[in-house]
Amino acid sequence: MEVKCQVCGKSVMLETWSAEYEHVKQSPQHPFICQTCQDRIRSEAKSNQHL
Ligand SMILES: [Zn+2]
């Protein structure tokens, strides 16, 4: 299954056995964010807390 990251627009292939695939399947209306962007958002949120 191919999904598009809502942040960077990159197409990502999700394996049917992966946790992300289950997540997208269960909530298809929920925007998909790739691992790279998730990590970046998480680290940005972390650095914002320190300001
Ligand atoms: Zn992304």
mmCIF file of the protein (N, C-alpha, C, O) and its ligand, coordinates in Angstrom:
data_MODEL
# 
_entry.id   MODEL 
# 
loop_
_entity.id 
_entity.type 
_entity.pdbx_number_of_molecules 
1 polymer     1 
2 non-polymer 1 
# 
_entity_poly.entity_id                      1 
_entity_poly.type                           'polypeptide(L)' 
_entity_poly.nstd_linkage                   no 
_entity_poly.nstd_monomer                   no 
_entity_poly.pdbx_seq_one_letter_code       MEVKCQVCGKSVMLETWSAEYEHVKQSPQHPFICQTCQDRIRSEAKSNQHL 
_entity_poly.pdbx_seq_one_letter_code_can   MEVKCQVCGKSVMLETWSAEYEHVKQSPQHPFICQTCQDRIRSEAKSNQHL 
_entity_poly.pdbx_strand_id                 A 
# 
loop_
_entity_poly_seq.entity_id 
_entity_poly_seq.num 
_entity_poly_seq.mon_id 
_entity_poly_seq.hetero 
1 1  MET n 
1 2  GLU n 
1 3  VAL n 
1 4  LYS n 
1 5  CYS n 
1 6  GLN n 
1 7  VAL n 
1 8  CYS n 
1 9  GLY n 
1 10 LYS n 
1 11 SER n 
1 12 VAL n 
1 13 MET n 
1 14 LEU n 
1 15 GLU n 
1 16 THR n 
1 17 TRP n 
1 18 SER n 
1 19 ALA n 
1 20 GLU n 
1 21 TYR n 
1 22 GLU n 
1 23 HIS n 
1 24 VAL n 
1 25 LYS n 
1 26 GLN n 
1 27 SER n 
1 28 PRO n 
1 29 GLN n 
1 30 HIS n 
1 31 PRO n 
1 32 PHE n 
1 33 ILE n 
1 34 CYS n 
1 35 GLN n 
1 36 THR n 
1 37 CYS n 
1 38 GLN n 
1 39 ASP n 
1 40 ARG n 
1 41 ILE n 
1 42 ARG n 
1 43 SER n 
1 44 GLU n 
1 45 ALA n 
1 46 LYS n 
1 47 SER n 
1 48 ASN n 
1 49 GLN n 
1 50 HIS n 
1 51 LEU n 
# 
loop_
_struct_asym.id 
_struct_asym.entity_id 
A 1 
B 2 
# 
loop_
_chem_comp.id 
_chem_comp.type 
_chem_comp.mon_nstd_flag 
ALA 'L-peptide linking' y 
ARG 'L-peptide linking' y 
ASN 'L-peptide linking' y 
ASP 'L-peptide linking' y 
CYS 'L-peptide linking' y 
GLN 'L-peptide linking' y 
GLU 'L-peptide linking' y 
GLY 'peptide linking'   y 
HIS 'L-peptide linking' y 
ILE 'L-peptide linking' y 
LEU 'L-peptide linking' y 
LYS 'L-peptide linking' y 
MET 'L-peptide linking' y 
PHE 'L-peptide linking' y 
PRO 'L-peptide linking' y 
SER 'L-peptide linking' y 
THR 'L-peptide linking' y 
TRP 'L-peptide linking' y 
TYR 'L-peptide linking' y 
VAL 'L-peptide linking' y 
ZN  non-polymer         . 
# 
_pdbx_entity_nonpoly.entity_id   2 
_pdbx_entity_nonpoly.name        ? 
_pdbx_entity_nonpoly.comp_id     ZN 
# 
_pdbx_nonpoly_scheme.asym_id         B 
_pdbx_nonpoly_scheme.entity_id       2 
_pdbx_nonpoly_scheme.mon_id          ZN 
_pdbx_nonpoly_scheme.ndb_seq_num     1 
_pdbx_nonpoly_scheme.pdb_seq_num     101 
_pdbx_nonpoly_scheme.auth_seq_num    101 
_pdbx_nonpoly_scheme.pdb_mon_id      ZN 
_pdbx_nonpoly_scheme.auth_mon_id     ZN 
_pdbx_nonpoly_scheme.pdb_strand_id   A 
_pdbx_nonpoly_scheme.pdb_ins_code    . 
# 
loop_
_atom_site.group_PDB 
_atom_site.id 
_atom_site.type_symbol 
_atom_site.label_atom_id 
_atom_site.label_alt_id 
_atom_site.label_comp_id 
_atom_site.label_asym_id 
_atom_site.label_entity_id 
_atom_site.label_seq_id 
_atom_site.pdbx_PDB_ins_code 
_atom_site.Cartn_x 
_atom_site.Cartn_y 
_atom_site.Cartn_z 
_atom_site.occupancy 
_atom_site.B_iso_or_equiv 
_atom_site.pdbx_formal_charge 
_atom_site.auth_seq_id 
_atom_site.auth_comp_id 
_atom_site.auth_asym_id 
_atom_site.auth_atom_id 
_atom_site.pdbx_PDB_model_num 
ATOM   1   N  N  . MET A 1 1  ? 0.844  -1.190 0.000  1.00 0.00 ? 1   MET A N  1 
ATOM   2   C  CA . MET A 1 1  ? 0.000  0.000  0.000  1.00 0.00 ? 1   MET A CA 1 
ATOM   3   C  C  . MET A 1 1  ? 0.882  1.243  0.000  1.00 0.00 ? 1   MET A C  1 
ATOM   4   O  O  . MET A 1 1  ? 1.817  1.352  0.793  1.00 0.00 ? 1   MET A O  1 
ATOM   5   N  N  . GLU A 1 2  ? 0.571  2.191  -0.908 1.00 0.00 ? 2   GLU A N  1 
ATOM   6   C  CA . GLU A 1 2  ? 1.367  3.403  -0.979 1.00 0.00 ? 2   GLU A CA 1 
ATOM   7   C  C  . GLU A 1 2  ? 0.598  4.565  -0.359 1.00 0.00 ? 2   GLU A C  1 
ATOM   8   O  O  . GLU A 1 2  ? -0.566 4.794  -0.689 1.00 0.00 ? 2   GLU A O  1 
ATOM   9   N  N  . VAL A 1 3  ? 1.245  5.288  0.531  1.00 0.00 ? 3   VAL A N  1 
ATOM   10  C  CA . VAL A 1 3  ? 0.633  6.462  1.158  1.00 0.00 ? 3   VAL A CA 1 
ATOM   11  C  C  . VAL A 1 3  ? 1.554  7.653  0.972  1.00 0.00 ? 3   VAL A C  1 
ATOM   12  O  O  . VAL A 1 3  ? 2.761  7.506  0.781  1.00 0.00 ? 3   VAL A O  1 
ATOM   13  N  N  . LYS A 1 4  ? 0.952  8.847  1.033  1.00 0.00 ? 4   LYS A N  1 
ATOM   14  C  CA . LYS A 1 4  ? 1.728  10.061 0.850  1.00 0.00 ? 4   LYS A CA 1 
ATOM   15  C  C  . LYS A 1 4  ? 1.830  10.792 2.177  1.00 0.00 ? 4   LYS A C  1 
ATOM   16  O  O  . LYS A 1 4  ? 0.836  10.970 2.881  1.00 0.00 ? 4   LYS A O  1 
ATOM   17  N  N  . CYS A 1 5  ? 3.034  11.209 2.505  1.00 0.00 ? 5   CYS A N  1 
ATOM   18  C  CA . CYS A 1 5  ? 3.247  11.976 3.722  1.00 0.00 ? 5   CYS A CA 1 
ATOM   19  C  C  . CYS A 1 5  ? 2.615  13.359 3.564  1.00 0.00 ? 5   CYS A C  1 
ATOM   20  O  O  . CYS A 1 5  ? 2.822  14.035 2.556  1.00 0.00 ? 5   CYS A O  1 
ATOM   21  N  N  . GLN A 1 6  ? 1.843  13.771 4.573  1.00 0.00 ? 6   GLN A N  1 
ATOM   22  C  CA . GLN A 1 6  ? 1.146  15.057 4.518  1.00 0.00 ? 6   GLN A CA 1 
ATOM   23  C  C  . GLN A 1 6  ? 2.094  16.229 4.723  1.00 0.00 ? 6   GLN A C  1 
ATOM   24  O  O  . GLN A 1 6  ? 1.742  17.369 4.422  1.00 0.00 ? 6   GLN A O  1 
ATOM   25  N  N  . VAL A 1 7  ? 3.271  15.966 5.223  1.00 0.00 ? 7   VAL A N  1 
ATOM   26  C  CA . VAL A 1 7  ? 4.213  17.042 5.540  1.00 0.00 ? 7   VAL A CA 1 
ATOM   27  C  C  . VAL A 1 7  ? 5.175  17.283 4.379  1.00 0.00 ? 7   VAL A C  1 
ATOM   28  O  O  . VAL A 1 7  ? 5.290  18.412 3.902  1.00 0.00 ? 7   VAL A O  1 
ATOM   29  N  N  . CYS A 1 8  ? 5.865  16.241 3.917  1.00 0.00 ? 8   CYS A N  1 
ATOM   30  C  CA . CYS A 1 8  ? 6.879  16.423 2.877  1.00 0.00 ? 8   CYS A CA 1 
ATOM   31  C  C  . CYS A 1 8  ? 6.391  15.962 1.500  1.00 0.00 ? 8   CYS A C  1 
ATOM   32  O  O  . CYS A 1 8  ? 7.050  16.223 0.494  1.00 0.00 ? 8   CYS A O  1 
ATOM   33  N  N  . GLY A 1 9  ? 5.237  15.277 1.448  1.00 0.00 ? 9   GLY A N  1 
ATOM   34  C  CA . GLY A 1 9  ? 4.663  14.844 0.175  1.00 0.00 ? 9   GLY A CA 1 
ATOM   35  C  C  . GLY A 1 9  ? 5.318  13.623 -0.420 1.00 0.00 ? 9   GLY A C  1 
ATOM   36  O  O  . GLY A 1 9  ? 5.002  13.233 -1.544 1.00 0.00 ? 9   GLY A O  1 
ATOM   37  N  N  . LYS A 1 10 ? 6.222  13.017 0.311  1.00 0.00 ? 10  LYS A N  1 
ATOM   38  C  CA . LYS A 1 10 ? 6.922  11.836 -0.168 1.00 0.00 ? 10  LYS A CA 1 
ATOM   39  C  C  . LYS A 1 10 ? 6.014  10.616 -0.122 1.00 0.00 ? 10  LYS A C  1 
ATOM   40  O  O  . LYS A 1 10 ? 5.280  10.416 0.846  1.00 0.00 ? 10  LYS A O  1 
ATOM   41  N  N  . SER A 1 11 ? 6.066  9.795  -1.182 1.00 0.00 ? 11  SER A N  1 
ATOM   42  C  CA . SER A 1 11 ? 5.296  8.557  -1.191 1.00 0.00 ? 11  SER A CA 1 
ATOM   43  C  C  . SER A 1 11 ? 6.065  7.487  -0.432 1.00 0.00 ? 11  SER A C  1 
ATOM   44  O  O  . SER A 1 11 ? 7.266  7.297  -0.624 1.00 0.00 ? 11  SER A O  1 
ATOM   45  N  N  . VAL A 1 12 ? 5.342  6.799  0.430  1.00 0.00 ? 12  VAL A N  1 
ATOM   46  C  CA . VAL A 1 12 ? 5.955  5.762  1.251  1.00 0.00 ? 12  VAL A CA 1 
ATOM   47  C  C  . VAL A 1 12 ? 5.189  4.463  1.044  1.00 0.00 ? 12  VAL A C  1 
ATOM   48  O  O  . VAL A 1 12 ? 3.958  4.442  1.074  1.00 0.00 ? 12  VAL A O  1 
ATOM   49  N  N  . MET A 1 13 ? 5.939  3.371  0.834  1.00 0.00 ? 13  MET A N  1 
ATOM   50  C  CA . MET A 1 13 ? 5.311  2.066  0.733  1.00 0.00 ? 13  MET A CA 1 
ATOM   51  C  C  . MET A 1 13 ? 5.173  1.473  2.128  1.00 0.00 ? 13  MET A C  1 
ATOM   52  O  O  . MET A 1 13 ? 6.148  1.350  2.869  1.00 0.00 ? 13  MET A O  1 
ATOM   53  N  N  . LEU A 1 14 ? 3.936  1.108  2.470  1.00 0.00 ? 14  LEU A N  1 
ATOM   54  C  CA . LEU A 1 14 ? 3.717  0.465  3.764  1.00 0.00 ? 14  LEU A CA 1 
ATOM   55  C  C  . LEU A 1 14 ? 3.526  -1.027 3.551  1.00 0.00 ? 14  LEU A C  1 
ATOM   56  O  O  . LEU A 1 14 ? 2.692  -1.448 2.749  1.00 0.00 ? 14  LEU A O  1 
ATOM   57  N  N  . GLU A 1 15 ? 4.290  -1.811 4.262  1.00 0.00 ? 15  GLU A N  1 
ATOM   58  C  CA . GLU A 1 15 ? 4.121  -3.267 4.212  1.00 0.00 ? 15  GLU A CA 1 
ATOM   59  C  C  . GLU A 1 15 ? 2.837  -3.630 4.957  1.00 0.00 ? 15  GLU A C  1 
ATOM   60  O  O  . GLU A 1 15 ? 2.479  -2.992 5.947  1.00 0.00 ? 15  GLU A O  1 
ATOM   61  N  N  . THR A 1 16 ? 2.164  -4.647 4.476  1.00 0.00 ? 16  THR A N  1 
ATOM   62  C  CA . THR A 1 16 ? 0.872  -5.008 5.065  1.00 0.00 ? 16  THR A CA 1 
ATOM   63  C  C  . THR A 1 16 ? 1.001  -5.513 6.497  1.00 0.00 ? 16  THR A C  1 
ATOM   64  O  O  . THR A 1 16 ? 0.025  -5.528 7.247  1.00 0.00 ? 16  THR A O  1 
ATOM   65  N  N  . TRP A 1 17 ? 2.207  -5.926 6.872  1.00 0.00 ? 17  TRP A N  1 
ATOM   66  C  CA . TRP A 1 17 ? 2.409  -6.437 8.224  1.00 0.00 ? 17  TRP A CA 1 
ATOM   67  C  C  . TRP A 1 17 ? 2.865  -5.355 9.192  1.00 0.00 ? 17  TRP A C  1 
ATOM   68  O  O  . TRP A 1 17 ? 2.999  -5.604 10.390 1.00 0.00 ? 17  TRP A O  1 
ATOM   69  N  N  . SER A 1 18 ? 3.104  -4.150 8.671  1.00 0.00 ? 18  SER A N  1 
ATOM   70  C  CA . SER A 1 18 ? 3.654  -3.105 9.535  1.00 0.00 ? 18  SER A CA 1 
ATOM   71  C  C  . SER A 1 18 ? 2.582  -2.456 10.401 1.00 0.00 ? 18  SER A C  1 
ATOM   72  O  O  . SER A 1 18 ? 1.399  -2.465 10.058 1.00 0.00 ? 18  SER A O  1 
ATOM   73  N  N  . ALA A 1 19 ? 3.005  -1.900 11.514 1.00 0.00 ? 19  ALA A N  1 
ATOM   74  C  CA . ALA A 1 19 ? 2.086  -1.226 12.444 1.00 0.00 ? 19  ALA A CA 1 
ATOM   75  C  C  . ALA A 1 19 ? 1.486  0.018  11.792 1.00 0.00 ? 19  ALA A C  1 
ATOM   76  O  O  . ALA A 1 19 ? 0.333  0.364  12.052 1.00 0.00 ? 19  ALA A O  1 
ATOM   77  N  N  . GLU A 1 20 ? 2.271  0.693  10.943 1.00 0.00 ? 20  GLU A N  1 
ATOM   78  C  CA . GLU A 1 20 ? 1.770  1.888  10.263 1.00 0.00 ? 20  GLU A CA 1 
ATOM   79  C  C  . GLU A 1 20 ? 0.617  1.556  9.331  1.00 0.00 ? 20  GLU A C  1 
ATOM   80  O  O  . GLU A 1 20 ? -0.358 2.302  9.237  1.00 0.00 ? 20  GLU A O  1 
ATOM   81  N  N  . TYR A 1 21 ? 0.741  0.429  8.644  1.00 0.00 ? 21  TYR A N  1 
ATOM   82  C  CA . TYR A 1 21 ? -0.310 -0.001 7.731  1.00 0.00 ? 21  TYR A CA 1 
ATOM   83  C  C  . TYR A 1 21 ? -1.611 -0.227 8.494  1.00 0.00 ? 21  TYR A C  1 
ATOM   84  O  O  . TYR A 1 21 ? -2.674 0.218  8.061  1.00 0.00 ? 21  TYR A O  1 
ATOM   85  N  N  . GLU A 1 22 ? -1.529 -0.908 9.610  1.00 0.00 ? 22  GLU A N  1 
ATOM   86  C  CA . GLU A 1 22 ? -2.709 -1.150 10.448 1.00 0.00 ? 22  GLU A CA 1 
ATOM   87  C  C  . GLU A 1 22 ? -3.323 0.175  10.888 1.00 0.00 ? 22  GLU A C  1 
ATOM   88  O  O  . GLU A 1 22 ? -4.543 0.333  10.920 1.00 0.00 ? 22  GLU A O  1 
ATOM   89  N  N  . HIS A 1 23 ? -2.457 1.115  11.225 1.00 0.00 ? 23  HIS A N  1 
ATOM   90  C  CA . HIS A 1 23 ? -2.904 2.416  11.708 1.00 0.00 ? 23  HIS A CA 1 
ATOM   91  C  C  . HIS A 1 23 ? -3.652 3.164  10.610 1.00 0.00 ? 23  HIS A C  1 
ATOM   92  O  O  . HIS A 1 23 ? -4.718 3.728  10.856 1.00 0.00 ? 23  HIS A O  1 
ATOM   93  N  N  . VAL A 1 24 ? -3.093 3.170  9.390  1.00 0.00 ? 24  VAL A N  1 
ATOM   94  C  CA . VAL A 1 24 ? -3.707 3.868  8.259  1.00 0.00 ? 24  VAL A CA 1 
ATOM   95  C  C  . VAL A 1 24 ? -5.020 3.187  7.881  1.00 0.00 ? 24  VAL A C  1 
ATOM   96  O  O  . VAL A 1 24 ? -6.006 3.849  7.555  1.00 0.00 ? 24  VAL A O  1 
ATOM   97  N  N  . LYS A 1 25 ? -5.018 1.862  7.930  1.00 0.00 ? 25  LYS A N  1 
ATOM   98  C  CA . LYS A 1 25 ? -6.212 1.094  7.573  1.00 0.00 ? 25  LYS A CA 1 
ATOM   99  C  C  . LYS A 1 25 ? -7.358 1.374  8.541  1.00 0.00 ? 25  LYS A C  1 
ATOM   100 O  O  . LYS A 1 25 ? -8.524 1.443  8.151  1.00 0.00 ? 25  LYS A O  1 
ATOM   101 N  N  . GLN A 1 26 ? -6.997 1.532  9.800  1.00 0.00 ? 26  GLN A N  1 
ATOM   102 C  CA . GLN A 1 26 ? -8.028 1.750  10.817 1.00 0.00 ? 26  GLN A CA 1 
ATOM   103 C  C  . GLN A 1 26 ? -8.540 3.189  10.824 1.00 0.00 ? 26  GLN A C  1 
ATOM   104 O  O  . GLN A 1 26 ? -9.688 3.439  11.190 1.00 0.00 ? 26  GLN A O  1 
ATOM   105 N  N  . SER A 1 27 ? -7.700 4.124  10.424 1.00 0.00 ? 27  SER A N  1 
ATOM   106 C  CA . SER A 1 27 ? -8.139 5.529  10.385 1.00 0.00 ? 27  SER A CA 1 
ATOM   107 C  C  . SER A 1 27 ? -7.650 6.182  9.100  1.00 0.00 ? 27  SER A C  1 
ATOM   108 O  O  . SER A 1 27 ? -6.703 6.968  9.127  1.00 0.00 ? 27  SER A O  1 
ATOM   109 N  N  . PRO A 1 28 ? -8.298 5.857  7.954  1.00 0.00 ? 28  PRO A N  1 
ATOM   110 C  CA . PRO A 1 28 ? -7.835 6.377  6.648  1.00 0.00 ? 28  PRO A CA 1 
ATOM   111 C  C  . PRO A 1 28 ? -7.980 7.886  6.518  1.00 0.00 ? 28  PRO A C  1 
ATOM   112 O  O  . PRO A 1 28 ? -7.304 8.501  5.693  1.00 0.00 ? 28  PRO A O  1 
ATOM   113 N  N  . GLN A 1 29 ? -8.856 8.494  7.324  1.00 0.00 ? 29  GLN A N  1 
ATOM   114 C  CA . GLN A 1 29 ? -9.037 9.954  7.259  1.00 0.00 ? 29  GLN A CA 1 
ATOM   115 C  C  . GLN A 1 29 ? -7.928 10.698 7.984  1.00 0.00 ? 29  GLN A C  1 
ATOM   116 O  O  . GLN A 1 29 ? -7.757 11.907 7.830  1.00 0.00 ? 29  GLN A O  1 
ATOM   117 N  N  . HIS A 1 30 ? -7.181 9.941  8.777  1.00 0.00 ? 30  HIS A N  1 
ATOM   118 C  CA . HIS A 1 30 ? -6.092 10.551 9.540  1.00 0.00 ? 30  HIS A CA 1 
ATOM   119 C  C  . HIS A 1 30 ? -4.891 10.768 8.622  1.00 0.00 ? 30  HIS A C  1 
ATOM   120 O  O  . HIS A 1 30 ? -4.460 9.829  7.952  1.00 0.00 ? 30  HIS A O  1 
ATOM   121 N  N  . PRO A 1 31 ? -4.335 11.995 8.574  1.00 0.00 ? 31  PRO A N  1 
ATOM   122 C  CA . PRO A 1 31 ? -3.206 12.247 7.682  1.00 0.00 ? 31  PRO A CA 1 
ATOM   123 C  C  . PRO A 1 31 ? -1.983 11.422 8.063  1.00 0.00 ? 31  PRO A C  1 
ATOM   124 O  O  . PRO A 1 31 ? -1.618 11.303 9.233  1.00 0.00 ? 31  PRO A O  1 
ATOM   125 N  N  . PHE A 1 32 ? -1.366 10.857 7.028  1.00 0.00 ? 32  PHE A N  1 
ATOM   126 C  CA . PHE A 1 32 ? -0.171 10.060 7.271  1.00 0.00 ? 32  PHE A CA 1 
ATOM   127 C  C  . PHE A 1 32 ? 1.059  10.953 7.301  1.00 0.00 ? 32  PHE A C  1 
ATOM   128 O  O  . PHE A 1 32 ? 1.229  11.826 6.450  1.00 0.00 ? 32  PHE A O  1 
ATOM   129 N  N  . ILE A 1 33 ? 1.899  10.728 8.275  1.00 0.00 ? 33  ILE A N  1 
ATOM   130 C  CA . ILE A 1 33 ? 3.169  11.456 8.373  1.00 0.00 ? 33  ILE A CA 1 
ATOM   131 C  C  . ILE A 1 33 ? 4.292  10.429 8.438  1.00 0.00 ? 33  ILE A C  1 
ATOM   132 O  O  . ILE A 1 33 ? 4.277  9.531  9.281  1.00 0.00 ? 33  ILE A O  1 
ATOM   133 N  N  . CYS A 1 34 ? 5.265  10.568 7.543  1.00 0.00 ? 34  CYS A N  1 
ATOM   134 C  CA . CYS A 1 34 ? 6.331  9.585  7.464  1.00 0.00 ? 34  CYS A CA 1 
ATOM   135 C  C  . CYS A 1 34 ? 7.240  9.642  8.695  1.00 0.00 ? 34  CYS A C  1 
ATOM   136 O  O  . CYS A 1 34 ? 7.221  10.606 9.461  1.00 0.00 ? 34  CYS A O  1 
ATOM   137 N  N  . GLN A 1 35 ? 8.016  8.605  8.856  1.00 0.00 ? 35  GLN A N  1 
ATOM   138 C  CA . GLN A 1 35 ? 8.867  8.472  10.045 1.00 0.00 ? 35  GLN A CA 1 
ATOM   139 C  C  . GLN A 1 35 ? 9.849  9.638  10.161 1.00 0.00 ? 35  GLN A C  1 
ATOM   140 O  O  . GLN A 1 35 ? 10.103 10.145 11.253 1.00 0.00 ? 35  GLN A O  1 
ATOM   141 N  N  . THR A 1 36 ? 10.394 10.052 9.019  1.00 0.00 ? 36  THR A N  1 
ATOM   142 C  CA . THR A 1 36 ? 11.357 11.160 9.018  1.00 0.00 ? 36  THR A CA 1 
ATOM   143 C  C  . THR A 1 36 ? 10.724 12.429 9.572  1.00 0.00 ? 36  THR A C  1 
ATOM   144 O  O  . THR A 1 36 ? 11.307 13.113 10.413 1.00 0.00 ? 36  THR A O  1 
ATOM   145 N  N  . CYS A 1 37 ? 9.507  12.737 9.081  1.00 0.00 ? 37  CYS A N  1 
ATOM   146 C  CA . CYS A 1 37 ? 8.822  13.945 9.536  1.00 0.00 ? 37  CYS A CA 1 
ATOM   147 C  C  . CYS A 1 37 ? 8.368  13.807 10.980 1.00 0.00 ? 37  CYS A C  1 
ATOM   148 O  O  . CYS A 1 37 ? 8.402  14.774 11.742 1.00 0.00 ? 37  CYS A O  1 
ATOM   149 N  N  . GLN A 1 38 ? 7.946  12.613 11.354 1.00 0.00 ? 38  GLN A N  1 
ATOM   150 C  CA . GLN A 1 38 ? 7.545  12.390 12.745 1.00 0.00 ? 38  GLN A CA 1 
ATOM   151 C  C  . GLN A 1 38 ? 8.707  12.677 13.693 1.00 0.00 ? 38  GLN A C  1 
ATOM   152 O  O  . GLN A 1 38 ? 8.541  13.324 14.728 1.00 0.00 ? 38  GLN A O  1 
ATOM   153 N  N  . ASP A 1 39 ? 9.883  12.183 13.317 1.00 0.00 ? 39  ASP A N  1 
ATOM   154 C  CA . ASP A 1 39 ? 11.063 12.401 14.147 1.00 0.00 ? 39  ASP A CA 1 
ATOM   155 C  C  . ASP A 1 39 ? 11.397 13.892 14.231 1.00 0.00 ? 39  ASP A C  1 
ATOM   156 O  O  . ASP A 1 39 ? 11.762 14.410 15.286 1.00 0.00 ? 39  ASP A O  1 
ATOM   157 N  N  . ARG A 1 40 ? 11.259 14.573 13.068 1.00 0.00 ? 40  ARG A N  1 
ATOM   158 C  CA . ARG A 1 40 ? 11.581 15.992 13.027 1.00 0.00 ? 40  ARG A CA 1 
ATOM   159 C  C  . ARG A 1 40 ? 10.589 16.795 13.875 1.00 0.00 ? 40  ARG A C  1 
ATOM   160 O  O  . ARG A 1 40 ? 10.981 17.676 14.640 1.00 0.00 ? 40  ARG A O  1 
ATOM   161 N  N  . ILE A 1 41 ? 9.292  16.474 13.725 1.00 0.00 ? 41  ILE A N  1 
ATOM   162 C  CA . ILE A 1 41 ? 8.259  17.170 14.499 1.00 0.00 ? 41  ILE A CA 1 
ATOM   163 C  C  . ILE A 1 41 ? 8.487  16.950 15.985 1.00 0.00 ? 41  ILE A C  1 
ATOM   164 O  O  . ILE A 1 41 ? 8.344  17.860 16.801 1.00 0.00 ? 41  ILE A O  1 
ATOM   165 N  N  . ARG A 1 42 ? 8.844  15.712 16.311 1.00 0.00 ? 42  ARG A N  1 
ATOM   166 C  CA . ARG A 1 42 ? 9.055  15.378 17.721 1.00 0.00 ? 42  ARG A CA 1 
ATOM   167 C  C  . ARG A 1 42 ? 10.235 16.175 18.299 1.00 0.00 ? 42  ARG A C  1 
ATOM   168 O  O  . ARG A 1 42 ? 10.149 16.712 19.403 1.00 0.00 ? 42  ARG A O  1 
ATOM   169 N  N  . SER A 1 43 ? 11.325 16.243 17.543 1.00 0.00 ? 43  SER A N  1 
ATOM   170 C  CA . SER A 1 43 ? 12.501 16.958 18.050 1.00 0.00 ? 43  SER A CA 1 
ATOM   171 C  C  . SER A 1 43 ? 12.249 18.464 18.065 1.00 0.00 ? 43  SER A C  1 
ATOM   172 O  O  . SER A 1 43 ? 12.781 19.170 18.922 1.00 0.00 ? 43  SER A O  1 
ATOM   173 N  N  . GLU A 1 44 ? 11.430 18.969 17.111 1.00 0.00 ? 44  GLU A N  1 
ATOM   174 C  CA . GLU A 1 44 ? 11.089 20.391 17.123 1.00 0.00 ? 44  GLU A CA 1 
ATOM   175 C  C  . GLU A 1 44 ? 10.229 20.723 18.326 1.00 0.00 ? 44  GLU A C  1 
ATOM   176 O  O  . GLU A 1 44 ? 10.425 21.748 18.979 1.00 0.00 ? 44  GLU A O  1 
ATOM   177 N  N  . ALA A 1 45 ? 9.278  19.854 18.612 1.00 0.00 ? 45  ALA A N  1 
ATOM   178 C  CA . ALA A 1 45 ? 8.409  20.055 19.766 1.00 0.00 ? 45  ALA A CA 1 
ATOM   179 C  C  . ALA A 1 45 ? 9.225  20.051 21.049 1.00 0.00 ? 45  ALA A C  1 
ATOM   180 O  O  . ALA A 1 45 ? 8.965  20.807 21.985 1.00 0.00 ? 45  ALA A O  1 
ATOM   181 N  N  . LYS A 1 46 ? 10.205 19.184 21.058 1.00 0.00 ? 46  LYS A N  1 
ATOM   182 C  CA . LYS A 1 46 ? 11.067 19.082 22.233 1.00 0.00 ? 46  LYS A CA 1 
ATOM   183 C  C  . LYS A 1 46 ? 11.880 20.363 22.423 1.00 0.00 ? 46  LYS A C  1 
ATOM   184 O  O  . LYS A 1 46 ? 11.974 20.879 23.536 1.00 0.00 ? 46  LYS A O  1 
ATOM   185 N  N  . SER A 1 47 ? 12.465 20.875 21.343 1.00 0.00 ? 47  SER A N  1 
ATOM   186 C  CA . SER A 1 47 ? 13.294 22.069 21.464 1.00 0.00 ? 47  SER A CA 1 
ATOM   187 C  C  . SER A 1 47 ? 12.418 23.290 21.770 1.00 0.00 ? 47  SER A C  1 
ATOM   188 O  O  . SER A 1 47 ? 12.877 24.224 22.426 1.00 0.00 ? 47  SER A O  1 
ATOM   189 N  N  . ASN A 1 48 ? 11.151 23.292 21.298 1.00 0.00 ? 48  ASN A N  1 
ATOM   190 C  CA . ASN A 1 48 ? 10.260 24.399 21.603 1.00 0.00 ? 48  ASN A CA 1 
ATOM   191 C  C  . ASN A 1 48 ? 9.934  24.473 23.092 1.00 0.00 ? 48  ASN A C  1 
ATOM   192 O  O  . ASN A 1 48 ? 9.738  25.553 23.649 1.00 0.00 ? 48  ASN A O  1 
ATOM   193 N  N  . GLN A 1 49 ? 9.880  23.311 23.716 1.00 0.00 ? 49  GLN A N  1 
ATOM   194 C  CA . GLN A 1 49 ? 9.559  23.276 25.137 1.00 0.00 ? 49  GLN A CA 1 
ATOM   195 C  C  . GLN A 1 49 ? 10.661 23.933 25.963 1.00 0.00 ? 49  GLN A C  1 
ATOM   196 O  O  . GLN A 1 49 ? 10.413 24.421 27.065 1.00 0.00 ? 49  GLN A O  1 
ATOM   197 N  N  . HIS A 1 50 ? 11.870 23.941 25.427 1.00 0.00 ? 50  HIS A N  1 
ATOM   198 C  CA . HIS A 1 50 ? 12.986 24.492 26.169 1.00 0.00 ? 50  HIS A CA 1 
ATOM   199 C  C  . HIS A 1 50 ? 13.082 26.006 26.040 1.00 0.00 ? 50  HIS A C  1 
ATOM   200 O  O  . HIS A 1 50 ? 13.826 26.650 26.780 1.00 0.00 ? 50  HIS A O  1 
ATOM   201 N  N  . LEU A 1 51 ? 12.321 26.579 25.092 1.00 0.00 ? 51  LEU A N  1 
ATOM   202 C  CA . LEU A 1 51 ? 12.380 28.028 24.893 1.00 0.00 ? 51  LEU A CA 1 
ATOM   203 C  C  . LEU A 1 51 ? 11.551 28.782 25.946 1.00 0.00 ? 51  LEU A C  1 
ATOM   204 O  O  . LEU A 1 51 ? 11.493 30.012 25.922 1.00 0.00 ? 51  LEU A O  1 
HETATM 205 ZN ZN . ZN  B 2 .  ? 7.409  13.230 5.446  1.00 0.00 2 101 ZN  A ZN 1 
# 
